[in-house]
Amino acid sequence: MRQGYLVIASGVALGLSLLVSQPLALAKDAIKIAVVTHGQSSDSYWGVVKKGVDDAAKLMGVDVSYDAPQTTDMVAMSRMIDAAVTQKVQGLVVSIPDAEALDKSVKAAAAAGIPVIVIDSGEDEVQKVGAKLYVGTTSYFEQGELAAKRLIAAGVKKGVCANHEPGNLVNESACDGFKKGMDGNGDRMEISLDPTDTAARMNAYLSAHPDVNGILALGAPPAANIVAALRQGGAISKYKIGNFDVSGDTLTALSKKDILFSFDSAQYMMGYLPVVMLTLNAKFGLLPIKNIYTGPTPVTAADVDKIAVLSKKGIR
């Protein structure tokens, strides 16, 4: 795990906040920036990203669009990226959950002279596609490995990584890291975002694997579904649960100690910082020269009250 990324991210955020404490004198439509991700703004995770996008757009006085397919659809997403190129935007922010499906479109944007910032997923693709930098957490593989080690420290002997988006290369990588971190005592399984389906799959898996006492969820909605399923079956106390991302449901589960920890990606910064940076680039030709890491920060029951205030504001 890289050291110092939180300091770097905090320092950049502070520096930028000081730099743009007053809105730049820009015409409303002078600068257009497009944000294209694989996550809908209605999702608890991506809603925070969009909140960051919207706040930065308002502060900087620029026109920013946010687009995402209704479901995880790489073909639709690539078309949205292509549309941004056609519109000749002055900056593009994009997540890359599937490099094979999206690289061509992102490369075309860079080739057209549009500065691209990658967020959330696709750090390894930055140089390949001609993007400028990456803003997001360390790799999901590293996070999966770190989550496994935290669960082991909490007493987990055997654990399973529950993937709610099978085929999403980022999630698959997280489960790979989890299995490595569990040192031969880790497994993976597929669930969905449907609560009933998740309950059925979890109950079947855990019945067939009675030695499993640890579970890693890869997002706030699936974590809530897993907790609900285990509570309904009266088995919640038997398992240590780790999770990626923070939401209102996650904070409630943390406060009840249904979830042991959740990795906060600080995704508000993933939306906010690229809009600020691309505006500064369009205005002054300024961009950071290195990737910016926003997390992960482990959140536990001790952090709930502090983060709940920001969660209600859509910032955490």
C-alpha positions as a Markdown table, in Angstrom:
| # | Residue | x | y | z |
|---|---|---|---|---|
| 1 | Met | 0.0 | 0.0 | 0.0 |
| 2 | Arg | 1.4 | 3.4 | -0.9 |
| 3 | Gln | 2.2 | 5.6 | 2.0 |
| 4 | Gly | 1.4 | 9.3 | 2.2 |
| 5 | Tyr | -1.4 | 9.4 | -0.3 |
| 6 | Leu | -3.8 | 10.9 | 2.2 |
| 7 | Val | -1.3 | 13.7 | 3.0 |
| 8 | Ile | -0.8 | 14.3 | -0.7 |
| 9 | Ala | -4.6 | 14.4 | -1.4 |
| 10 | Ser | -5.3 | 16.6 | 1.6 |
| 11 | Gly | -2.5 | 19.0 | 0.6 |
| 12 | Val | -3.7 | 19.3 | -2.9 |
| 13 | Ala | -7.3 | 19.8 | -1.7 |
| 14 | Leu | -6.2 | 22.5 | 0.7 |
| 15 | Gly | -4.0 | 24.2 | -1.9 |
| 16 | Leu | -6.8 | 24.2 | -4.5 |
| 17 | Ser | -9.3 | 25.5 | -1.9 |
| 18 | Leu | -7.1 | 28.4 | -1.1 |
| 19 | Leu | -6.4 | 29.1 | -4.8 |
| 20 | Val | -10.1 | 29.1 | -5.8 |
| 21 | Ser | -11.6 | 30.7 | -2.6 |
| 22 | Gln | -13.2 | 33.2 | -5.0 |
| 23 | Pro | -14.9 | 32.2 | -8.3 |
| 24 | Leu | -12.8 | 32.8 | -11.4 |
| 25 | Ala | -14.0 | 35.5 | -13.7 |
| 26 | Leu | -15.2 | 33.2 | -16.4 |
| 27 | Ala | -18.1 | 33.6 | -18.8 |
| 28 | Lys | -20.8 | 30.9 | -18.0 |
| 29 | Asp | -20.4 | 29.0 | -21.2 |
| 30 | Ala | -16.7 | 29.8 | -21.8 |
| 31 | Ile | -15.5 | 26.4 | -20.6 |
| 32 | Lys | -17.3 | 23.1 | -20.9 |
| 33 | Ile | -16.3 | 20.0 | -19.1 |
| 34 | Ala | -17.8 | 16.5 | -19.5 |
| 35 | Val | -17.9 | 13.8 | -16.8 |
| 36 | Val | -18.7 | 10.3 | -18.0 |
| 37 | Thr | -18.7 | 7.5 | -15.5 |
| 38 | His | -20.1 | 4.0 | -15.2 |
| 39 | Gly | -22.1 | 4.9 | -12.1 |
| 40 | Gln | -25.5 | 6.6 | -12.0 |
| 41 | Ser | -25.9 | 9.7 | -9.8 |
| 42 | Ser | -28.8 | 8.0 | -8.1 |
| 43 | Asp | -26.3 | 5.5 | -6.6 |
| 44 | Ser | -25.2 | 6.4 | -3.1 |
| 45 | Tyr | -21.5 | 6.3 | -4.1 |
| 46 | Trp | -21.8 | 8.1 | -7.4 |
| 47 | Gly | -24.2 | 10.6 | -6.0 |
| 48 | Val | -21.4 | 11.9 | -3.9 |
| 49 | Val | -19.1 | 12.1 | -6.9 |
| 50 | Lys | -21.8 | 14.2 | -8.7 |
| 51 | Lys | -22.2 | 16.4 | -5.7 |
| 52 | Gly | -18.5 | 17.2 | -5.9 |
| 53 | Val | -18.8 | 17.8 | -9.7 |
| 54 | Asp | -21.8 | 20.2 | -9.1 |
| 55 | Asp | -20.1 | 22.1 | -6.3 |
| 56 | Ala | -16.9 | 22.6 | -8.2 |
| 57 | Ala | -18.8 | 23.7 | -11.4 |
| 58 | Lys | -20.7 | 26.3 | -9.4 |
| 59 | Leu | -17.6 | 27.6 | -7.7 |
| 60 | Met | -15.6 | 27.8 | -10.9 |
| 61 | Gly | -18.4 | 29.2 | -13.0 |
| 62 | Val | -18.2 | 26.5 | -15.8 |
| 63 | Asp | -20.6 | 24.3 | -17.6 |
| 64 | Val | -20.2 | 20.6 | -16.6 |
| 65 | Ser | -22.3 | 17.7 | -17.7 |
| 66 | Tyr | -22.5 | 14.4 | -15.9 |
| 67 | Asp | -23.5 | 11.3 | -17.9 |
| 68 | Ala | -23.6 | 7.6 | -17.1 |
| 69 | Pro | -25.5 | 4.6 | -18.6 |
| 70 | Gln | -28.6 | 3.4 | -16.8 |
| 71 | Thr | -26.9 | 0.1 | -16.2 |
| 72 | Thr | -23.3 | -1.0 | -16.4 |
| 73 | Asp | -23.1 | -0.8 | -20.1 |
| 74 | Met | -19.7 | -0.1 | -21.7 |
| 75 | Val | -21.0 | 0.3 | -25.2 |
| 76 | Ala | -23.3 | 3.1 | -24.0 |
| 77 | Met | -20.5 | 4.7 | -22.0 |
| 78 | Ser | -18.1 | 4.7 | -24.9 |
| 79 | Arg | -20.8 | 6.5 | -27.0 |
| 80 | Met | -21.1 | 9.1 | -24.3 |
| 81 | Ile | -17.3 | 9.7 | -24.4 |
| 82 | Asp | -17.5 | 10.0 | -28.2 |
| 83 | Ala | -20.3 | 12.5 | -27.9 |
| 84 | Ala | -18.1 | 14.6 | -25.5 |
| 85 | Val | -15.4 | 14.7 | -28.1 |
| 86 | Thr | -17.8 | 15.8 | -30.8 |
| 87 | Gln | -19.0 | 18.6 | -28.5 |
| 88 | Lys | -15.3 | 19.8 | -28.3 |
| 89 | Val | -15.3 | 20.1 | -24.5 |
| 90 | Gln | -12.3 | 21.7 | -22.8 |
| 91 | Gly | -11.9 | 18.8 | -20.4 |
| 92 | Leu | -13.1 | 15.2 | -19.9 |
| 93 | Val | -13.4 | 13.3 | -16.6 |
| 94 | Val | -13.9 | 9.5 | -17.1 |
| 95 | Ser | -13.9 | 6.3 | -15.1 |
| 96 | Ile | -12.4 | 3.2 | -16.9 |
| 97 | Pro | -13.8 | 0.0 | -15.3 |
| 98 | Asp | -13.2 | -1.9 | -18.6 |
| 99 | Ala | -10.1 | -0.9 | -20.5 |
| 100 | Glu | -10.8 | -3.1 | -23.5 |
| 101 | Ala | -14.2 | -1.6 | -24.0 |
| 102 | Leu | -13.3 | 2.1 | -23.3 |
| 103 | Asp | -9.7 | 2.7 | -24.3 |
| 104 | Lys | -10.4 | 3.5 | -27.9 |
| 105 | Ser | -12.9 | 6.3 | -27.1 |
| 106 | Val | -10.7 | 7.8 | -24.4 |
| 107 | Lys | -7.7 | 7.7 | -26.7 |
| 108 | Ala | -9.7 | 9.5 | -29.3 |
| 109 | Ala | -10.5 | 12.2 | -26.8 |
| 110 | Ala | -6.9 | 12.7 | -25.9 |
| 111 | Ala | -5.9 | 12.6 | -29.6 |
| 112 | Ala | -8.4 | 15.4 | -30.2 |
| 113 | Gly | -6.5 | 17.6 | -27.7 |
| 114 | Ile | -9.0 | 17.2 | -24.9 |
| 115 | Pro | -7.2 | 16.9 | -21.5 |
| 116 | Val | -8.5 | 13.7 | -19.8 |
| 117 | Ile | -8.5 | 13.0 | -16.0 |
| 118 | Val | -9.4 | 9.4 | -15.0 |
| 119 | Ile | -11.3 | 8.9 | -11.7 |
| 120 | Asp | -12.3 | 6.0 | -9.5 |
| 121 | Ser | -11.0 | 3.2 | -11.8 |
| 122 | Gly | -8.5 | 2.8 | -14.5 |
| 123 | Glu | -5.3 | 4.2 | -12.9 |
| 124 | Asp | -3.2 | 1.7 | -14.9 |
| 125 | Glu | -4.7 | 3.1 | -18.2 |
| 126 | Val | -3.7 | 6.7 | -17.7 |
| 127 | Gln | -0.5 | 6.7 | -19.8 |
| 128 | Lys | -1.9 | 4.1 | -22.3 |
| 129 | Val | -4.8 | 6.3 | -23.2 |
| 130 | Gly | -3.0 | 9.6 | -23.1 |
| 131 | Ala | -4.8 | 10.9 | -20.0 |
| 132 | Lys | -3.2 | 13.5 | -17.8 |
| 133 | Leu | -3.6 | 11.9 | -14.4 |
| 134 | Tyr | -5.7 | 9.8 | -12.1 |
| 135 | Val | -7.8 | 11.0 | -9.1 |
| 136 | Gly | -9.1 | 8.2 | -6.8 |
| 137 | Thr | -8.2 | 5.5 | -4.4 |
| 138 | Thr | -5.3 | 3.2 | -4.6 |
| 139 | Ser | -6.0 | 0.1 | -6.7 |
| 140 | Tyr | -8.9 | -2.2 | -5.8 |
| 141 | Phe | -6.4 | -5.0 | -5.7 |
| 142 | Glu | -4.5 | -3.3 | -2.9 |
| 143 | Gln | -7.8 | -2.4 | -1.2 |
| 144 | Gly | -8.9 | -6.0 | -1.3 |
| 145 | Glu | -5.6 | -7.2 | 0.1 |
| 146 | Leu | -5.8 | -4.6 | 2.9 |
| 147 | Ala | -9.4 | -5.5 | 3.7 |
| 148 | Ala | -8.3 | -9.2 | 4.1 |
| 149 | Lys | -5.6 | -8.3 | 6.5 |
| 150 | Arg | -8.0 | -6.2 | 8.6 |
| 151 | Leu | -10.4 | -9.1 | 8.7 |
| 152 | Ile | -7.7 | -11.5 | 9.7 |
| 153 | Ala | -6.6 | -9.2 | 12.5 |
| 154 | Ala | -10.2 | -9.2 | 13.7 |
| 155 | Gly | -10.2 | -13.0 | 13.9 |
| 156 | Val | -11.5 | -14.1 | 10.5 |
| 157 | Lys | -10.1 | -17.5 | 9.6 |
| 158 | Lys | -11.8 | -17.9 | 6.2 |
| 159 | Gly | -13.5 | -15.2 | 4.2 |
| 160 | Val | -15.4 | -14.6 | 1.0 |
| 161 | Cys | -15.4 | -11.6 | -1.4 |
| 162 | Ala | -19.0 | -10.9 | -2.5 |
| 163 | Asn | -19.0 | -9.3 | -6.0 |
| 164 | His | -22.2 | -7.6 | -6.9 |
| 165 | Glu | -21.0 | -6.7 | -10.5 |
| 166 | Pro | -19.5 | -9.9 | -12.0 |
| 167 | Gly | -17.4 | -9.0 | -15.0 |
| 168 | Asn | -16.5 | -5.5 | -13.7 |
| 169 | Leu | -12.7 | -5.8 | -13.9 |
| 170 | Val | -12.3 | -3.4 | -11.0 |
| 171 | Asn | -14.4 | -5.6 | -8.7 |
| 172 | Glu | -12.8 | -8.7 | -9.9 |
| 173 | Ser | -9.4 | -7.2 | -9.1 |
| 174 | Ala | -10.6 | -6.4 | -5.6 |
| 175 | Cys | -11.6 | -10.0 | -5.0 |
| 176 | Asp | -8.2 | -11.1 | -6.4 |
| 177 | Gly | -6.5 | -8.9 | -3.8 |
| 178 | Phe | -8.7 | -10.2 | -1.1 |
| 179 | Lys | -7.8 | -13.8 | -1.9 |
| 180 | Lys | -4.1 | -12.9 | -1.9 |
| 181 | Gly | -4.5 | -11.2 | 1.4 |
| 182 | Met | -6.3 | -14.1 | 2.9 |
| 183 | Asp | -3.3 | -16.3 | 2.1 |
| 184 | Gly | -5.2 | -19.3 | 0.8 |
| 185 | Asn | -8.2 | -18.9 | 3.1 |
| 186 | Gly | -10.2 | -16.6 | 0.8 |
| 187 | Asp | -12.9 | -17.3 | -1.7 |
| 188 | Arg | -15.2 | -15.3 | -4.0 |
| 189 | Met | -18.8 | -15.4 | -4.9 |
| 190 | Glu | -21.3 | -13.6 | -7.0 |
| 191 | Ile | -24.3 | -11.6 | -5.7 |
| 192 | Ser | -26.4 | -8.8 | -7.3 |
| 193 | Leu | -27.9 | -5.6 | -6.2 |
| 194 | Asp | -31.3 | -7.2 | -5.7 |
| 195 | Pro | -31.9 | -7.8 | -1.9 |
| 196 | Thr | -33.9 | -11.0 | -2.4 |
| 197 | Asp | -31.4 | -12.5 | -4.8 |
| 198 | Thr | -28.5 | -11.5 | -2.5 |
| 199 | Ala | -30.2 | -13.1 | 0.5 |
| 200 | Ala | -30.8 | -16.4 | -1.4 |
| 201 | Arg | -27.2 | -16.5 | -2.7 |
| 202 | Met | -25.6 | -15.6 | 0.7 |
| 203 | Asn | -27.7 | -18.2 | 2.6 |
| 204 | Ala | -26.9 | -20.9 | 0.1 |
| 205 | Tyr | -23.1 | -20.1 | 0.1 |
| 206 | Leu | -22.8 | -19.8 | 3.8 |
| 207 | Ser | -24.7 | -23.0 | 4.4 |
| 208 | Ala | -22.3 | -24.8 | 2.0 |
| 209 | His | -19.3 | -23.2 | 3.7 |
| 210 | Pro | -19.8 | -23.2 | 7.4 |
| 211 | Asp | -16.1 | -22.4 | 8.1 |
| 212 | Val | -16.4 | -19.0 | 6.5 |
| 213 | Asn | -16.7 | -16.2 | 9.2 |
| 214 | Gly | -15.7 | -13.1 | 7.2 |
| 215 | Ile | -17.3 | -11.3 | 4.3 |
| 216 | Leu | -16.1 | -8.4 | 2.1 |
| 217 | Ala | -18.7 | -6.3 | 0.3 |
| 218 | Leu | -17.6 | -4.1 | -2.5 |
| 219 | Gly | -20.0 | -1.2 | -2.1 |
| 220 | Ala | -22.6 | 0.4 | 0.2 |
| 221 | Pro | -25.8 | -1.0 | -1.4 |
| 222 | Pro | -24.6 | -4.7 | -1.5 |
| 223 | Ala | -23.3 | -4.3 | 2.0 |
| 224 | Ala | -26.7 | -3.2 | 3.2 |
| 225 | Asn | -28.3 | -6.2 | 1.4 |
| 226 | Ile | -25.8 | -8.6 | 3.0 |
| 227 | Val | -26.4 | -7.2 | 6.5 |
| 228 | Ala | -30.2 | -7.4 | 6.0 |
| 229 | Ala | -30.0 | -11.0 | 4.8 |
| 230 | Leu | -27.8 | -12.1 | 7.8 |
| 231 | Arg | -30.0 | -10.2 | 10.2 |
| 232 | Gln | -33.1 | -11.8 | 8.8 |
| 233 | Gly | -31.5 | -15.2 | 9.3 |
| 234 | Gly | -30.4 | -14.4 | 12.8 |
| 235 | Ala | -26.7 | -15.0 | 11.8 |
| 236 | Ile | -25.3 | -11.4 | 11.8 |
| 237 | Ser | -23.2 | -12.0 | 15.0 |
| 238 | Lys | -21.4 | -15.0 | 13.3 |
| 239 | Tyr | -19.6 | -12.9 | 10.7 |
| 240 | Lys | -17.1 | -10.1 | 10.5 |
| 241 | Ile | -18.0 | -7.8 | 7.6 |
| 242 | Gly | -15.8 | -5.4 | 5.8 |
| 243 | Asn | -17.0 | -3.0 | 3.1 |
| 244 | Phe | -15.9 | -0.5 | 0.4 |
| 245 | Asp | -17.6 | 3.0 | 0.5 |
| 246 | Val | -19.7 | 4.9 | 3.0 |
| 247 | Ser | -23.4 | 5.7 | 2.9 |
| 248 | Gly | -26.1 | 6.4 | 5.4 |
| 249 | Asp | -26.9 | 2.7 | 5.6 |
| 250 | Thr | -23.2 | 1.9 | 6.1 |
| 251 | Leu | -22.9 | 4.4 | 9.0 |
| 252 | Thr | -26.0 | 2.8 | 10.7 |
| 253 | Ala | -24.4 | -0.7 | 10.2 |
| 254 | Leu | -21.1 | 0.6 | 11.6 |
| 255 | Ser | -22.7 | 2.2 | 14.6 |
| 256 | Lys | -24.5 | -1.2 | 15.4 |
| 257 | Lys | -21.2 | -3.0 | 14.7 |
| 258 | Asp | -22.9 | -5.1 | 12.0 |
| 259 | Ile | -20.0 | -3.9 | 9.8 |
| 260 | Leu | -16.5 | -3.9 | 11.2 |
| 261 | Phe | -15.1 | -1.3 | 8.9 |
| 262 | Ser | -15.7 | 0.5 | 5.6 |
| 263 | Phe | -13.2 | 2.0 | 3.3 |
| 264 | Asp | -14.0 | 5.6 | 2.5 |
| 265 | Ser | -12.9 | 6.6 | -1.0 |
| 266 | Ala | -13.6 | 10.3 | -0.4 |
| 267 | Gln | -15.3 | 10.3 | -3.8 |
| 268 | Tyr | -16.5 | 13.9 | -3.3 |
| 269 | Met | -12.9 | 14.8 | -4.2 |
| 270 | Met | -13.0 | 12.6 | -7.3 |
| 271 | Gly | -15.8 | 14.8 | -8.6 |
| 272 | Tyr | -14.6 | 18.1 | -7.2 |
| 273 | Leu | -10.9 | 18.2 | -7.9 |
| 274 | Pro | -10.9 | 17.3 | -11.6 |
| 275 | Val | -13.4 | 20.0 | -12.4 |
| 276 | Val | -11.3 | 22.6 | -10.6 |
| 277 | Met | -8.1 | 21.3 | -12.2 |
| 278 | Leu | -9.5 | 21.2 | -15.8 |
| 279 | Thr | -10.8 | 24.7 | -15.3 |
| 280 | Leu | -7.4 | 25.9 | -14.2 |
| 281 | Asn | -5.9 | 24.1 | -17.2 |
| 282 | Ala | -8.3 | 25.7 | -19.7 |
| 283 | Lys | -7.8 | 29.1 | -18.1 |
| 284 | Phe | -4.1 | 29.0 | -17.3 |
| 285 | Gly | -2.6 | 25.8 | -18.6 |
| 286 | Leu | -2.1 | 24.4 | -15.1 |
| 287 | Leu | -2.4 | 20.8 | -14.1 |
| 288 | Pro | -0.8 | 18.7 | -11.3 |
| 289 | Ile | 2.0 | 16.4 | -12.6 |
| 290 | Lys | 1.2 | 13.3 | -10.4 |
| 291 | Asn | -1.8 | 11.2 | -9.6 |
| 292 | Ile | -3.9 | 12.2 | -6.5 |
| 293 | Tyr | -5.0 | 9.5 | -4.1 |
| 294 | Thr | -8.2 | 10.2 | -2.2 |
| 295 | Gly | -8.2 | 7.0 | -0.1 |
| 296 | Pro | -9.0 | 4.5 | 1.1 |
| 297 | Thr | -9.5 | 5.6 | 4.7 |
| 298 | Pro | -10.8 | 2.9 | 7.0 |
| 299 | Val | -14.0 | 4.1 | 8.8 |
| 300 | Thr | -15.1 | 2.4 | 12.0 |
| 301 | Ala | -17.8 | 2.9 | 14.6 |
| 302 | Ala | -15.7 | 5.5 | 16.3 |
| 303 | Asp | -15.9 | 7.7 | 13.2 |
| 304 | Val | -19.7 | 7.5 | 12.6 |
| 305 | Asp | -20.9 | 10.7 | 14.3 |
| 306 | Lys | -18.3 | 12.9 | 12.6 |
| 307 | Ile | -19.0 | 11.5 | 9.1 |
| 308 | Ala | -22.8 | 11.3 | 9.5 |
| 309 | Val | -22.9 | 15.2 | 9.5 |
| 310 | Leu | -21.0 | 15.3 | 6.2 |
| 311 | Ser | -23.0 | 12.3 | 4.8 |
| 312 | Lys | -26.3 | 14.3 | 5.3 |
| 313 | Lys | -24.7 | 17.0 | 3.2 |
| 314 | Gly | -23.8 | 14.6 | 0.4 |
| 315 | Ile | -20.1 | 15.0 | 0.9 |
| 316 | Arg | -19.2 | 11.7 | 2.5 |
